Amino acid sequence: MRYLKRINLLFFTSFTLFGPALAYCQGNRQESAQELNEAGVALVLEGKKAQGLEKIVKACEADPQNTTALYNQAGILMTEGKFSEAIQILNRTIEIEPKDLAFKNRLAEAHIGMGDLPQGIKVYEQILALNSNSTKVLQRLGTLHASQGNMERAEYLLRSAYAQDPSDLSTIKNLGTVLFARKDYQEMLNFLTTAKQQSSSADIEMLISVAHDALGNPDSAVASYQQAKKLGFTPPQIEITPINQ
Protein backbone atom coordinates (compact mmCIF):
# COMPACT_ATOMS: atom_id res chain seq x y z
CA MET A 1 0.00 0.00 0.00
CA ARG A 2 1.33 3.40 -0.97
CA TYR A 3 1.15 5.70 2.02
CA LEU A 4 3.94 8.15 1.38
CA LYS A 5 3.86 11.49 -0.33
CA ARG A 6 7.20 12.81 -1.51
CA ILE A 7 7.77 16.52 -1.87
CA ASN A 8 10.80 17.31 -4.02
CA LEU A 9 12.89 20.08 -2.53
CA LEU A 10 16.56 20.19 -3.48
CA PHE A 11 17.65 16.58 -3.01
CA PHE A 12 15.22 15.90 -0.18
CA THR A 13 11.66 14.83 0.42
CA SER A 14 9.41 14.46 3.38
CA PHE A 15 6.17 12.53 3.69
CA THR A 16 2.91 12.58 5.56
CA LEU A 17 0.54 9.79 6.49
CA PHE A 18 -2.85 9.98 4.83
CA GLY A 19 -4.78 9.39 8.04
CA PRO A 20 -4.82 8.02 11.57
CA ALA A 21 -6.06 4.66 10.34
CA LEU A 22 -3.01 4.16 8.17
CA ALA A 23 -0.73 5.31 10.96
CA TYR A 24 -2.35 2.74 13.21
CA CYS A 25 -1.97 -0.01 10.60
CA GLN A 26 1.70 0.75 10.03
CA GLY A 27 2.41 0.80 13.76
CA ASN A 28 4.85 2.67 15.90
CA ARG A 29 7.92 1.47 13.98
CA GLN A 30 6.89 3.42 10.85
CA GLU A 31 5.84 6.45 12.88
CA SER A 32 9.30 6.60 14.38
CA ALA A 33 10.91 6.41 10.95
CA GLN A 34 8.65 9.19 9.73
CA GLU A 35 9.61 11.47 12.58
CA LEU A 36 13.31 10.75 12.13
CA ASN A 37 13.15 11.39 8.39
CA GLU A 38 11.27 14.66 8.70
CA ALA A 39 13.55 15.85 11.49
CA GLY A 40 16.54 15.03 9.27
CA VAL A 41 15.11 16.94 6.32
CA ALA A 42 14.47 19.95 8.55
CA LEU A 43 18.08 19.90 9.79
CA VAL A 44 19.46 19.66 6.26
CA LEU A 45 17.36 22.62 5.13
CA GLU A 46 18.72 24.57 8.10
CA GLY A 47 22.23 23.92 6.80
CA LYS A 48 23.02 21.18 9.32
CA LYS A 49 23.66 18.46 6.77
CA ALA A 50 25.70 16.10 8.96
CA GLN A 51 23.11 16.06 11.73
CA GLY A 52 20.32 15.73 9.19
CA LEU A 53 21.99 12.78 7.49
CA GLU A 54 22.42 11.08 10.86
CA LYS A 55 18.69 11.36 11.53
CA ILE A 56 17.77 10.09 8.06
CA VAL A 57 20.14 7.11 8.39
CA LYS A 58 18.42 6.28 11.67
CA ALA A 59 15.08 6.47 9.87
CA CYS A 60 16.35 3.93 7.35
CA GLU A 61 17.54 1.68 10.17
CA ALA A 62 14.17 1.96 11.92
CA ASP A 63 12.37 1.00 8.71
CA PRO A 64 14.53 -0.46 5.90
CA GLN A 65 11.45 -0.35 3.63
CA ASN A 66 11.04 3.42 4.02
CA THR A 67 11.79 4.47 0.46
CA THR A 68 11.43 8.18 1.17
CA ALA A 69 14.18 8.10 3.78
CA LEU A 70 16.35 5.98 1.47
CA TYR A 71 15.75 8.46 -1.35
CA ASN A 72 16.78 11.34 0.92
CA GLN A 73 19.86 9.53 2.16
CA ALA A 74 21.00 8.89 -1.41
CA GLY A 75 20.40 12.54 -2.30
CA ILE A 76 22.60 13.78 0.54
CA LEU A 77 25.35 11.34 -0.38
CA MET A 78 25.23 12.64 -3.96
CA THR A 79 25.76 16.21 -2.76
CA GLU A 80 28.92 14.94 -1.06
CA GLY A 81 30.15 13.20 -4.20
CA LYS A 82 29.55 9.72 -2.74
CA PHE A 83 27.86 8.43 -5.86
CA SER A 84 28.81 4.79 -5.43
CA GLU A 85 27.14 4.63 -2.00
CA ALA A 86 24.10 6.47 -3.37
CA ILE A 87 23.78 3.98 -6.21
CA GLN A 88 23.73 1.05 -3.80
CA ILE A 89 20.96 2.68 -1.77
CA LEU A 90 18.94 3.62 -4.85
CA ASN A 91 19.16 0.11 -6.27
CA ARG A 92 17.74 -1.17 -2.99
CA THR A 93 15.02 1.48 -3.15
CA ILE A 94 14.05 0.46 -6.68
CA GLU A 95 13.83 -3.18 -5.61
CA ILE A 96 11.13 -2.07 -3.16
CA GLU A 97 9.31 0.21 -5.61
CA PRO A 98 10.41 -0.72 -9.15
CA LYS A 99 7.90 1.55 -10.92
CA ASP A 100 8.78 4.78 -9.13
CA LEU A 101 10.39 7.02 -11.75
CA ALA A 102 11.79 9.49 -9.21
CA PHE A 103 14.06 6.76 -7.85
CA LYS A 104 15.20 5.78 -11.34
CA ASN A 105 15.84 9.42 -12.21
CA ARG A 106 18.07 9.87 -9.18
CA LEU A 107 19.84 6.60 -9.98
CA ALA A 108 20.56 7.82 -13.52
CA GLU A 109 21.99 11.08 -12.20
CA ALA A 110 24.11 9.21 -9.66
CA HIS A 111 25.68 7.15 -12.46
CA ILE A 112 26.29 10.32 -14.45
CA GLY A 113 27.80 12.01 -11.39
CA MET A 114 30.19 9.08 -11.03
CA GLY A 115 31.20 9.51 -14.67
CA ASP A 116 29.43 6.41 -15.96
CA LEU A 117 27.42 8.07 -18.73
CA PRO A 118 26.57 4.84 -20.60
CA GLN A 119 24.88 3.44 -17.49
CA GLY A 120 23.17 6.76 -16.84
CA ILE A 121 21.82 6.67 -20.40
CA LYS A 122 20.66 3.08 -19.92
CA VAL A 123 18.63 4.05 -16.84
CA TYR A 124 17.17 7.10 -18.59
CA GLU A 125 16.12 4.87 -21.49
CA GLN A 126 14.27 2.71 -18.95
CA ILE A 127 12.54 5.82 -17.62
CA LEU A 128 11.57 6.89 -21.14
CA ALA A 129 10.09 3.45 -21.81
CA LEU A 130 7.80 3.98 -18.81
CA ASN A 131 7.04 7.64 -19.54
CA SER A 132 7.51 8.49 -23.20
CA ASN A 133 5.83 11.89 -22.87
CA SER A 134 8.28 13.46 -20.43
CA THR A 135 9.81 16.48 -22.16
CA LYS A 136 12.54 16.78 -19.53
CA VAL A 137 13.57 13.15 -19.93
CA LEU A 138 13.58 13.44 -23.73
CA GLN A 139 15.76 16.53 -23.55
CA ARG A 140 18.13 15.11 -20.94
CA LEU A 141 18.50 11.80 -22.72
CA GLY A 142 18.98 13.47 -26.10
CA THR A 143 21.71 15.67 -24.68
CA LEU A 144 23.45 12.69 -23.07
CA HIS A 145 23.39 10.73 -26.33
CA ALA A 146 24.88 13.75 -28.09
CA SER A 147 27.68 13.92 -25.54
CA GLN A 148 28.51 10.31 -26.41
CA GLY A 149 28.45 10.97 -30.15
CA ASN A 150 25.15 9.16 -30.74
CA MET A 151 23.85 11.96 -32.93
CA GLU A 152 21.08 10.08 -34.72
CA ARG A 153 19.45 9.04 -31.44
CA ALA A 154 20.11 12.48 -29.98
CA GLU A 155 18.36 14.20 -32.89
CA TYR A 156 15.32 11.93 -32.60
CA LEU A 157 14.95 12.54 -28.87
CA LEU A 158 15.49 16.29 -29.07
CA ARG A 159 13.01 16.60 -31.93
CA SER A 160 10.50 14.71 -29.79
CA ALA A 161 11.16 17.10 -26.90
CA TYR A 162 10.80 20.10 -29.21
CA ALA A 163 7.48 18.80 -30.57
CA GLN A 164 6.14 18.79 -27.01
CA ASP A 165 7.57 22.17 -26.01
CA PRO A 166 8.72 24.33 -28.96
CA SER A 167 9.56 27.24 -26.64
CA ASP A 168 12.26 25.47 -24.59
CA LEU A 169 15.54 27.24 -25.34
CA SER A 170 17.75 24.39 -24.13
CA THR A 171 16.07 21.94 -26.48
CA ILE A 172 16.36 24.36 -29.39
CA LYS A 173 20.05 25.07 -28.77
CA ASN A 174 20.94 21.42 -28.24
CA LEU A 175 19.07 20.28 -31.35
CA GLY A 176 20.71 23.04 -33.39
CA THR A 177 24.11 21.91 -32.12
CA VAL A 178 23.35 18.28 -32.98
CA LEU A 179 22.35 19.25 -36.53
CA PHE A 180 25.63 21.16 -36.84
CA ALA A 181 27.55 18.10 -35.62
CA ARG A 182 25.76 16.02 -38.25
CA LYS A 183 26.76 18.64 -40.87
CA ASP A 184 23.13 19.12 -41.80
CA TYR A 185 23.63 22.87 -42.09
CA GLN A 186 20.59 23.68 -44.22
CA GLU A 187 18.27 21.78 -41.90
CA MET A 188 19.97 23.50 -38.96
CA LEU A 189 19.24 26.87 -40.51
CA ASN A 190 15.65 25.96 -41.38
CA PHE A 191 14.97 24.62 -37.90
CA LEU A 192 16.50 27.57 -36.04
CA THR A 193 14.76 30.12 -38.27
CA THR A 194 11.43 28.49 -37.43
CA ALA A 195 12.27 27.99 -33.76
CA LYS A 196 13.26 31.60 -33.13
CA GLN A 197 9.69 32.67 -33.93
CA GLN A 198 8.74 30.99 -30.65
CA SER A 199 11.82 31.84 -28.57
CA SER A 200 14.26 34.37 -29.95
CA SER A 201 17.52 34.66 -28.06
CA ALA A 202 21.14 35.65 -28.51
CA ASP A 203 22.24 32.02 -28.49
CA ILE A 204 19.79 31.05 -31.23
CA GLU A 205 20.89 33.98 -33.39
CA MET A 206 24.49 32.95 -32.86
CA LEU A 207 23.72 29.41 -33.99
CA ILE A 208 21.96 30.83 -37.05
CA SER A 209 25.12 32.82 -37.77
CA VAL A 210 27.15 29.59 -37.53
CA ALA A 211 24.76 27.84 -39.93
CA HIS A 212 25.02 30.66 -42.46
CA ASP A 213 28.80 30.58 -42.19
CA ALA A 214 28.87 26.81 -42.76
CA LEU A 215 26.64 27.28 -45.84
CA GLY A 216 28.96 29.92 -47.24
CA ASN A 217 26.68 32.91 -46.62
CA PRO A 218 29.10 35.40 -45.03
CA ASP A 219 26.81 38.44 -45.23
CA SER A 220 23.95 36.61 -43.56
CA ALA A 221 26.37 35.17 -40.99
CA VAL A 222 27.56 38.67 -40.05
CA ALA A 223 23.99 40.00 -39.90
CA SER A 224 22.91 37.21 -37.54
CA TYR A 225 26.03 37.72 -35.44
CA GLN A 226 25.24 41.43 -35.08
CA GLN A 227 21.68 40.54 -34.09
CA ALA A 228 23.03 38.11 -31.50
CA LYS A 229 25.15 40.91 -30.02
CA LYS A 230 22.12 43.18 -29.85
CA LEU A 231 20.30 40.47 -27.92
CA GLY A 232 23.13 40.21 -25.42
CA PHE A 233 25.56 37.65 -26.84
CA THR A 234 29.06 38.21 -25.48
CA PRO A 235 31.97 36.66 -27.36
CA PRO A 236 34.25 34.59 -25.10
CA GLN A 237 37.26 36.46 -23.84
CA ILE A 238 40.77 35.04 -23.71
CA GLU A 239 42.10 35.18 -20.16
CA ILE A 240 45.86 35.51 -19.74
CA THR A 241 47.04 34.38 -16.34
CA PRO A 242 50.39 35.85 -15.31
CA ILE A 243 53.10 33.37 -14.45
CA ASN A 244 54.62 33.89 -11.03
CA GLN A 245 58.38 33.91 -11.35
PyMOL commands that set and color helices and strands:
alter all, ss='L'
color gray80, all
select helices_A, chain A and resi 20-45+49-62+67-79+83-96+101-113+117-130+135-147+151-164+169-181+185-195+202-214+218-230
alter helices_A, ss='H'
color red, helices_A
deselect
rebuild
show_as cartoon
